[in-house]
Amino acid sequence: MGDREDSPNKCLLNVANKNGLIYEGGTTVGMLRVMSRRGDDRVTWDEQKVLAGDPEATAAVREAERIFSQERAKGATAFRVEPGKPTQRIEQFDSTAEQIVLVPRVVGG
């Protein structure tokens, strides 16, 4: 699927991304978002492929776990975000989350 402006799925995908979900043929893709002054960095993985043992999907989850641990060690706060549910603060990485947002520690002065 390309980035064509006239793609009939373009609007659907944009709405799904705003909610932290990407729908690809009926599968849900998890996402880790790390906020920064540049915007946000994202790591995504397909939960179905992880469960099936796909090496690329497994590597993406490992990378997301590594980033999660690294940012938490620096003092970042993590939130599990799911459409239609209250945002939940979390302490440990959850590969089944639809979206995890990491917010860096704010340093005042």
Secondary structure, 3 states (H helix, E strand, C coil): CCCCCCCCCHHHHHHHHHCCCCEECCEEEEEEEEEECCEEEEEEEEHHHHHCCCHHHHHHHHHHHHHHHHHHHCCCEEEECCCCCCCEEECCCCCCCCEEEEECCCCCC
